[in-house]
Structure formats: C-alpha cells, structure tokens
Amino acid sequence: MYEVKKRFEISAAHKLDLDYDSKCTNFHGHNWIIDVYLQSETLDKNGMVLDFTHIKRKIQDKFDHKVINEVVPFNPTAENLAKYICDELAPFCYRVDVQESQNNIASYIKDDVKIKLL
C-alpha cells in the first residue's frame, strides 16, 4: 500500500449558522492547516498516488483567501469541511484533518478505512 500526506496552510474566512449564541456566527478568519491522507495499492503511470500539484489545485486553490461560505453550499464547520475535502479527493483520500486554530482540530476518516486500520 502506498500512502501520501499533503499539508496546506490556507487563510480564509467563514461564519457559522448555529442554533445558539456564538461569536462564530459573525464572519471571522483562520489560518487553517489542512492535512490530507491518500492511499493506493498501485501507482499511476508517473509513479504517484496522486500528484501533489493536483491535490493543491483541488483544495488550496479553491479555499485560500476566500470566504468559505461562498465556496461551499453547507454550514462550513471544520467537520463538514473535512468530509467535503475527503470527497473531493476520492477515491484515494481516506482521512482529512482540519485545524482552525492550535487547539481546535476536526477529522474525517472514511468508515471502511477505520475498520481496516484497527
């Protein structure tokens, strides 16, 4: 099994739609750190799981210096973004970690991979 990991740092703003009072319902920004994990049993004709440049184009170029609410059609929580990013990198991506700040990280891990890794 081959595995690659790519890390992005993205500066972007968002606001959350919440059913309770929170300062996060106001537009605010983060310097997000996003880690994507990809696996494949085989490599492509260039000897890669997926070219790092292609990963960058699909994710970093889409979100960096943007208002995330204008990019995605859902409430842009870190959890929702992690799943969305994983789906964008299918079928190779099995895990995404989205860090909003130093102590706030959300992860999405595909169910079938969780079972396989146990």
N, C-alpha and C positions, 0 to 999 in steps of 0.2 A: 504494500500500500504506500502510495506517495502522499505527502501532505505539504501544503504551503500555508503560510500565515502572512497576511499583509496588515500593516498598521497605517491608519490615516489620522492626521490631525485636521479637523475641519472647524472653521469658525462660522457659526450660523445662529440665527435667531429663531425662536418659536414662542408660542403661547399655548397653554393647555386649556381644554374645555373640561372643567371639573364640576362636580356636583357639591362642592364645599368651598368655603372661602380659602383662597391661597394666593400668594403673590405670583405664583406661576401662571395665573390666568392673564397676567399682563405680558406684553412682549418683552422678552429678555434674551440674552445671548449666552452661548457657551463656547468654549474651545473644546469641542468634542474629541475624544480619542476613540476610534473605532478599530477593533481587531476582527478580521475575518479569517476563518479557518476553512480550507478546502482540501478534499481528498479525492484521489482517483486510483484505481488499480492499474491504470495504464496511462501513458503519456501521449500527448498529441504528436503529430509529425515533426514538431520542432523540439521535442523532448521536454515539454512542460505540462503541468496540470492545467493551468490557465495563465497566460502571460500577465505579469503584474501590471503592465500598462493597460490592458483591457479591464482589469479589476478597477484600476484608478478611474478610467473613463466612466464606468458604470456607476461608481459610488461617489468618489471625491468630487469629480467634475459636476455631478448632479446637485450636491448639497453645499459645497464650500461657498461661503459668502452669500448665502441665500436665506430667505425666510422660509423655513421648512413647511409651514402651513400652506404656502403657495406651491409647493412641490408635490406633496402627498395628499390624498383625499381622505385622511383619517386623523384622529387626535394624535399628534406627534409626541407621544411619550417615548421614553428610551426603550421600553419593552416593545412597543409597536414598531419603532424604527429598526430594532434588532431583527425582528421577524421579516419585515419588508426587505431589508438588505440581504438576508439569507435567501429569500425567494428570488431576488434579482440575480443572484449568482448561482442559481440552480443549473445543473444538478450537482455541482461539485461542492457547494458550500454546505457545511453541516453545523456550524456554530458562528455566532456573531456576539461580540461584547461591545456595548455602547456605554461609554463613560462620559457623563455630563460634567462631572467635577471630580475632584480627587477621591471623594468618599462615596460617590453615587454611580454605581455601575449596574446595568441590566444586561442579561444574557438571554439569547435564544439558542436552544440546542434541539435539532430535529429528534423526534422520539425514537426513530429506528436506530439512530447513532447512539443515543443514550444506552439503549439495551445492548448494543454491540460492544460498547466500551466497558460495561460492567463486567 
